Structures are given as structure tokens and as C-alpha cells.
């Protein structure tokens, strides 16, 4: 069965999730992964959907169902998920807003082999907050990484904290 990426963007309103997922369910689509959030008053949703229906047909069905939103449907290669590289960590960064915080911090994580699996940022007045879930390779010298993060954070005028992630209980 084909695997599709569905993105939906637009001004937030009640019912978007119900409208989009209702169309997908009617087409026999199964949601395999999703992320949905509100960004500065706009709704953003990304779905990975498995369905027998080709991407152009899904696009044609979704577009009139949510005419106030921007919808894109694309084929995805059906590849196995990459294996976990190691333990999960949570990185928190907060401080005065300025350009380059996300770029600088994520470049440092990547230089240690860190894979960001989820990232959220918020701006509240002048305060910028970044929270990221990061997988680190088993062999990572976490103390060294924490020192490097402290140096980078200081240069950016923010504070950074890296701590082990708590296991989710389902």
C-alpha cells in the first residue's frame, strides 16, 4: 500500500483535524504518524498515511474539504524507520530571542552525532524557548557535549540544559 505525506497549513479554527482525518478515513487511509500544532495562530499538520488511493486523488478529495487551508499530498518511499542511535535526551534552551539559536544548537548536536527527533520553539515577548528530543549515539561523551552546549549557549546569551528523557508510559 502506498505511503503518503500529507501537510495542512492555515489559519487555526475548530474542526480541522476532524475534517482532514475524516476524508482520509473515508478513503481507507491509516494514520501511521502525525504531528499537529498551532504556530502563531496558524494550524500546521503533517501526517504519514498508508492508503490504496494515489496521492493526486487524496489531494483532490482533501482540497475542497478544507478550502481555507493549504494542502499538499506527496508520495513517500516505503522505507524502514532508521534504527535508534542510542538513548533519548531532552534539550531545553531559553533566553532572549535572537537569530541563529536553532541553527547553532542543532549544528552542535549534529557534530556529536545527535539526531533531533522532535523540536518545538516558542516566542513569548522577548523570551525564546526551544525544547528538543535528541537521540545520542551510545558512545557520546555527554559531559563533553554539555560543556560544549554551555559554551554555545553563553555565546548566544541563552541557557541550555540537557537531561535524560523519561520513558513514555503508554
Backbone as a ProteinNet text record, in pm:
[ID]
protein_1_A
[PRIMARY]
XXXXXXXXXXXXXXXXXXXXXXXXXXXXXXXXXXXXXXXXXXXXXXXXXXXXXXXXXXXXXXXXXXXXXXXXXXXXXXXXXXXXXXXXXXXXXXXXXXXXXXXXXXXXXXXXXXXXXXXXXXXXXXXXXXXXXXXXXXXXXXXXXXXXXXXXXXXXXXXXXXXXXXXXXX
[TERTIARY]
84.1	0	88	57.2	138.7	140.6	251.5	270	272.7	194.6	183.2	219.4	272.7	290.9	182.5	108.7	2.7	36.2	44.2	64.2	-55.2	-93.5	-206.7	-165.7	-182.4	-145.6	-256.1	-275.7	-371.1	-411.5	-495.4	-544.4	-618.3	-587.6	-647.3	-797.5	-869.2	-1012.2	-1051.2	-1160.4	-1205.4	-1244	-1214.9	-1260.9	-1162.6	-1045.6	-951.6	-911.7	-873.4	-829.6	-942.4	-1062	-1177.1	-1203.5	-1195.9	-1221.9	-1119.4	-991.5	-885.3	-885	-886.1	-878.8	-1006.1	-1118.6	-1242.8	-1233	-1178.7	-1159.6	-1063.8	-953.7	-855.6	-915.3	-994.3	-1060	-1158	-1234.1	-1329.1	-1257.8	-1132.6	-1053.4	-978.6	-1003.1	-936.2	-794.4	-762.1	-627.8	-606	-488.3	-449.9	-337	-357.4	-254.8	-145.7	-24.8	86.4	170.5	171.5	245.5	184.6	190.1	133.6	196.7	193.5	234.5	142.2	82.8	-11.6	11.8	9.7	32.5	-21.9	-24.4	-63.8	60.3	88.1	204.1	158.7	166.6	129.6	-8	-104.8	-241.1	-269.6	-169.3	-186.6	-172.5	-253.1	-250.8	-156	-74.6	18.3	7.1	-12.2	-27.7	52.3	124.7	195.2	155.8	111.5	65.7	140.2	167.1	213.7	97.5	45.6	-76.8	-50.8	-100.7	-93.8	-233.9	-241.5	-370.4	-350.8	-456.5	-455	-475.7	-520.9	-557.2	-431.6	-410.3	-291.4	-295.3	-176.5	-162.5	-250.4	-257.3	-340.2	-488.8	-537.1	-678.6	-699.9	-607.8	-618.7	-616.7	-527.4	-519.6	-653	-708.6	-834.2	-951.2	-949.4	-1055.8	-1038.2	-914.5	-889.2	-909.3	-865.2	-867	-1005.5	-1112.2	-1242.8	-1299.5	-1250.9	-1300	-1249.3	-1133.9	-1077.1	-1027.8	-1121.6	-1082.6	-1007.8	-1017.7	-949.4	-804.9	-759.9	-626.8	-541.9	-411.5	-318.5	-287.3	-316	-297.5	-197.8	-105	-11.6	-3.7	-9.2	-1.4	108.9	202	316.3	340.4	389.4	430.4	556.8	565.1	685.1	742.2	873.4	930.1	896.5	862.7	827.5	954.9	1024.2	1149.9	1132.9	1210	1201.3	1252.1	1196.1	1241.3	1386.7	1465.1	1604.8	1612	1710.2	1722.6	1761.4	1720.4	1758.1	1909.2	1968.8	2114	2157.7	2067.5	2104.4	1998.1	2036.2	1938.5	1882.3	1763.5	1696.6	1725.3	1743.1	1771.8	1676.4	1656.9	1575.4	1666	1668.8	1745.1	1647.8	1673.1	1593.9	1687.1	1646	1721.7	1624.4	1664.2	1577.6	1662.3	1607.4	1674.7	1619.7	1692.5	1649.7	1649.7	1547.3	1535.4	1642.5	1693	1788.7	1800.1	1838.4	1856.7	1971.3	1955.9	2063.7	2062.6	1968.9	1968.1	1949.5	1845.6	1817	1931.7	1976.5	2083.4	2210.6	2251.6	2376.4	2369.2	2260.4	2246.6	2234.4	2156.6	2139.7	2266.1	2343.4	2472.5	2564.5	2564.7	2648.4	2602.9	2472.1	2420.2	2460.9	2447.3	2483.1	2631.7	2715.6	2859.5	2893.6	2805.3	2821.6	2743.9	2685.4	2607.2	2464.3	2423	2286.8	2183.9	2074.1	1963.8	1843.3	1800.3	1683.4	1559.5	1481.6	1361.4	1234.3	1242.7	1128.7	1184	1128.5	1175.8	1059	1048	943.7	1008.4	966.2	1011.8	890.7	907.5	802.6	867.6	804.2	847.4	737.9	772.8	678.8	741.4	697.9	760.7	903.7	999.4	1141.4	1202.4	1127	1178.8	1158.9	1268.3	1265.7	1287.3	1206.9	1218.6	1228.6	1325.1	1343.3	1345.4	1267	1269.7	1284.7	1386.2	1413.3	1434.9	1381.5	1414.7	1528.7	1632.9	1754.2	1797.7	1829.3	1892.1	2041.8	2117.3	2263	2322.7	2429.9	2496.1	2542.5	2543	2583.4	2717.1	2811	2947.1	2964.6	2858	2869.6	2921.1	3019.2	3066.9	2970.4	2869.6	2762.9	2816.3	2909.9	2967.7	3036	3108.6	3173	3068.4	2963.4	2855.4	2789.9	2765	2703.3	2794.1	2925.4	3019.6	3013.6	3010.5	3003.7	2873.3	2764.4	2634.7	2638	2699.5	2709.5	2787.8	2896	2974.7	2897.3	2828.3	2747.8	2634.1	2568.7	2458.2	2506.6	2620.5	2675.6	2700.7	2756.5	2780.2	2653.4	2544.2	2414.8	2336.5	2384.4	2312.9	2190	2193.8	2082.1	2135.3	2046.2	2084.3	2037.8	2117.2	2083.3	2097.5	2003.9	2005.9	1981.4	2064.9	2049.2	2029.9	1918.5	1889.1	1833.2	1850.1	1791.8	1639.5	1584.2	1438.9	1378.4	1263.1	1190.7	1116.4	1113	1043	894.4	836.2	690.6	622.7	514	434.7	307.5	288	168	67.6
-118.8	0	124.3	221.5	343.2	418	487.3	570.6	714.7	800.4	939.8	1033.5	1149	1259.6	1361.3	1400	1499.3	1616	1736.5	1855.1	1947.5	2009.2	2100.9	2223.9	2341.2	2467	2569	2653.7	2762.2	2820.5	2922.6	2987.8	2884.7	2882.9	2784.3	2808.5	2697.9	2700.9	2563.9	2554.7	2423.3	2333.7	2204.7	2106.7	2068.5	2131	2098.9	1952	1906.1	1767	1672.2	1700	1615.7	1615	1732	1740.4	1660.3	1681.9	1616.7	1466.5	1425.8	1282.4	1210	1279.8	1219.1	1183.3	1274.6	1246.1	1128.7	1130.5	1022.8	888.3	887.1	762.4	714.3	806.6	768.8	708.2	747.2	692.3	565.6	518.5	397.1	422.3	547.6	582.3	550.5	499.4	471.1	566	644.4	736.8	657.5	662.9	590.4	680.1	808.9	904.4	1041.8	1126.3	1259.8	1358.6	1482.4	1592.9	1708.6	1766.1	1875	1979.6	2106.7	2212.9	2344.7	2442	2577.2	2665.4	2738.6	2826	2967.8	3054	3194.5	3212.3	3132.4	3143.2	3063.4	2994.4	2910.6	2764.8	2681.2	2538	2472.6	2380.4	2306.3	2158.8	2076.6	1932.8	1859.9	1758.6	1669.3	1527.6	1452.7	1315.7	1221.3	1101.8	993.3	895.1	872.4	796.1	680.4	563.8	448.4	427.9	423.3	408.1	347.2	288.5	236	347.3	462.5	572.8	653	680.9	756.4	901.8	959.8	1095.8	1198.7	1199.7	1301.5	1291.1	1169.8	1152	1201.4	1170	1218.7	1371.1	1429.4	1575.9	1632.4	1570.9	1618.4	1607.3	1507.9	1492.5	1588.1	1609.4	1695.2	1843.2	1887.7	2031.3	2093.8	2037.1	2100.2	2079.7	1980.1	1955.1	2060.7	2118.8	2224.1	2338.3	2408	2507.7	2627.5	2647.5	2759.8	2727.3	2606.4	2562.4	2525.4	2526.4	2483	2335.9	2251.6	2107.3	2059.8	1974.1	1912.1	1763.5	1680.8	1535.7	1485.6	1410.8	1359.6	1213.3	1140.3	1002	1000.2	900.2	877.9	741.9	729.1	595.1	511.9	388.2	299.5	232.3	302.8	254.6	226.5	133.6	110.5	232.9	254.2	364.5	341.4	448.8	429.6	377.1	293.9	242	353.5	339.8	435.3	431.8	548.6	554.2	536.3	557.9	547.4	608.6	640.7	692.7	828.5	856.8	983.4	1085.1	1207.6	1319	1433	1522.4	1641.3	1762.6	1845.1	1968.6	2084.5	2169.6	2291.3	2411.1	2507.2	2630.8	2744.9	2843.4	2960.1	3084.4	3195.8	3323.9	3426	3535.2	3643.1	3594.3	3634.5	3594.5	3662.9	3588.8	3640.3	3539.9	3582.5	3489.1	3391.3	3269	3171.6	3072.5	3082.6	2991.2	2847.5	2821.3	2684.5	2631.3	2709.5	2666.2	2631.7	2717.8	2696.8	2574.1	2561.8	2449.4	2316.7	2313.7	2187.1	2148.4	2245.3	2212.2	2145.9	2197.4	2136.8	1993.4	1974	1838.7	1744.2	1789.5	1705.5	1670.4	1762.2	1734.8	1623.1	1596.7	1485.9	1361.7	1367.3	1254.7	1254.3	1363.5	1372.3	1387.6	1314.4	1321.6	1382.7	1499.9	1565.6	1495.1	1435.5	1362.5	1443.4	1551	1640.8	1773.7	1882.9	2014.2	2110.3	2187.4	2288.4	2417.4	2528.4	2658.2	2746.9	2839.8	2937.4	3070.7	3176.4	3311.9	3376.9	3421.4	3489.7	3623.3	3727.2	3857	3849.9	3875	3866.2	3731.8	3646	3517	3411	3343.3	3236.5	3104.7	3004.9	2872.4	2769	2678.8	2567.3	2441	2342.2	2211.2	2107.8	2022.6	1922.3	1786.7	1683.7	1546.4	1505.5	1447.1	1416.1	1273.4	1197.5	1066.3	1087	1038	1047.6	908.8	896	766	719.1	588	528.1	581.3	601.7	638.6	788.1	866.5	1010.7	1043.3	1130.9	1184.3	1297.3	1262.2	1356.5	1475.3	1452	1561.9	1661.8	1611.6	1698.6	1775.3	1706.9	1772.1	1880.5	1851.7	1952.1	2075.1	2053.1	2165.5	2247	2177.1	2246.5	2324.3	2264.8	2335	2459.8	2449.4	2565.6	2677.7	2642.1	2742.6	2808.5	2727.1	2779.6	2866.1	2818.1	2893.8	3028.5	3028.9	3153.5	3252.1	3203.2	3287.8	3344.5	3271.6	3316.7	3401.1	3404.4	3478.5	3405.3	3270.4	3188.7	3083.4	3007.2	2895.7	2767	2660.6	2530.6	2421.8	2327.6	2214.3	2087.6	1986.7	1856.2	1753.9	1681.5	1580.7	1455.5	1340.1	1216.8	1230.6	1177.6	1177.5	1068.8	1098	996.9	907.9	780.5	686.4	716.3	714.8	730.8	605.3	623.5	509.9	510.6	406.1	400.2	305.2
0	0	0	-83.5	-89	44.2	66.2	183.8	137	201.4	160.4	275	239.2	333.5	303	405.8	390.8	482.6	426.4	508.5	490.9	601.1	601.5	681.4	622.6	686.9	668	767	752	884.8	878.8	999.9	1085.9	1214.5	1304.1	1321.1	1333	1361.2	1414.7	1489.1	1535.4	1417.2	1429.1	1331.6	1223.2	1217.3	1109.8	1115.7	1232.8	1246.2	1207.1	1253.8	1220.4	1070.2	1006.5	862.1	781.5	812.4	735.2	759.2	885.2	913.9	871.4	867.8	819	671.9	591.2	448.3	431.8	506	494	534.7	640.7	684.3	578.7	519.7	414.7	293.5	272.6	161.7	201.9	323.8	371.2	419	446.4	491.4	638.2	669.8	807.3	846.2	953.6	1000.2	1070.3	1016.5	1077.6	1166.1	1139.3	1219.5	1196.9	1298.5	1281.8	1378.9	1338.6	1423.7	1389.6	1492.3	1471.1	1578.4	1538.7	1635.4	1583.3	1670.8	1632.7	1643.3	1536.7	1530.1	1502.3	1603.1	1587.8	1525.3	1569.5	1520.5	1394.6	1343.8	1226.1	1265.4	1204.9	1231.3	1132.6	1181.9	1095.9	1130.5	1028.2	1048.6	942.1	987.5	896.2	932	833.8	855	761.3	810.1	724.2	718.9	598	578	483	518.7	428.9	372.1	239	172.1	34.2	-17.7	-155.3	-256.9	-210.7	-300.1	-336.4	-465.6	-506.7	-456.9	-444.3	-391.6	-464.3	-597.8	-664.2	-626.9	-604.9	-566.8	-424.1	-334.3	-196.2	-195.4	-273.3	-283.9	-334.9	-437.5	-496.1	-398.7	-310.6	-211.2	-93.2	-50.1	66	36.3	-79.8	-110.9	-96	-151.7	-131.9	9.1	81.2	217.8	315.1	284.8	369.3	279.5	213	112.3	171.1	302	365.9	403.6	371.4	411.2	290.3	308.1	204.5	231.3	133.8	148.2	43.4	86	-8.3	24.2	-79	-62.9	-155.5	-98.2	-174.4	-142.5	-241.3	-218.8	-133.4	-46.5	33.3	-0.9	-0.7	-18.8	104.7	82.5	193.2	243.8	332	385.9	534.6	587.7	731.5	807.7	925.5	1008.9	1046.9	1052.4	1091.1	1234.4	1261.8	1397.9	1494.3	1617.3	1720.7	1737.5	1750	1764.4	1908.7	2000.6	2141.6	2229.8	2352.2	2448.1	2406	2456.1	2425.4	2535.8	2493.1	2582	2549.6	2644.6	2622.4	2638.7	2536.2	2539.7	2556	2653.8	2673.9	2660.9	2583.2	2565.1	2586.9	2669.1	2687.1	2711.8	2669.3	2687.5	2591.1	2580.3	2492.1	2346.9	2274	2133.5	2049.5	1953.5	1855.7	1743	1623.9	1513.1	1541	1493.3	1496.5	1610.8	1703.7	1818	1770.7	1693.3	1649	1563.4	1469.6	1380	1456.8	1545.7	1619.1	1707.9	1782	1875.5	1800.1	1693.2	1620.9	1544.6	1498.4	1436.4	1538.7	1660.9	1764.3	1792.4	1807.4	1831.5	1719	1595.2	1479.9	1480.9	1526.9	1530	1628.8	1723	1817.9	1772.5	1653.9	1603.7	1655.2	1719.7	1773.8	1664.1	1678.6	1583.2	1654.3	1610.4	1669.1	1616.6	1706.3	1666	1685.8	1763.3	1780.8	1830.1	1780.5	1821.1	1821.1	1927.4	1939.9	1986.9	1930.6	1978.1	2003.9	2097.6	2127.1	2157	2114.1	2145.2	2227.9	2346.7	2435.7	2472.8	2406.3	2425.9	2375.6	2462.8	2426.8	2463.6	2533.7	2578.3	2471.4	2435.6	2336.5	2408.6	2374.5	2434.9	2324.5	2337.6	2245.9	2330.8	2292.3	2356.7	2245.5	2258.5	2155.4	2219.2	2153.3	2188.7	2096.7	2154.8	2080.5	2110.5	2006.1	2024	2008	2105.3	2100.9	2085.4	2008.3	1997.7	2135.6	2154	2282.7	2331.1	2239.4	2276.8	2304.6	2300.4	2319.3	2459.1	2464.6	2591.8	2629.6	2708.2	2740.1	2820.1	2908.6	2986.8	2892.9	2794.2	2696.4	2615.3	2573.7	2499.2	2584.7	2711.4	2799.2	2812.9	2823.6	2829.2	2700.1	2586.7	2457.7	2444.6	2490.2	2487	2573.9	2691	2780	2712.2	2640.9	2570.2	2457.6	2379.4	2269.3	2324.3	2428.7	2488.8	2540.5	2606.8	2659.1	2545.4	2435.7	2319.7	2259	2274.3	2221.7	2323.2	2448.1	2551.9	2602.8	2597.2	2643.7	2741.3	2800.7	2886.6	2821.2	2838.5	2779.2	2884.9	2882.8	2974.3	2894.1	2915.2	2850.9	2961.1	2954.9	3057.3	2991.8	3058.2	3001.6	2991.9	2884.4	2866.3	2955.1	3007.5	3084	2986	3015.6	2926.9	2927.3	2807.9	2796.5	2844.4	2915.8	2959.3	2878.2	2798.1	2713.5	2771.8
[MASK]
++++++++++++++++++++++++++++++++++++++++++++++++++++++++++++++++++++++++++++++++++++++++++++++++++++++++++++++++++++++++++++++++++++++++++++++++++++++++++++++++++++++++++

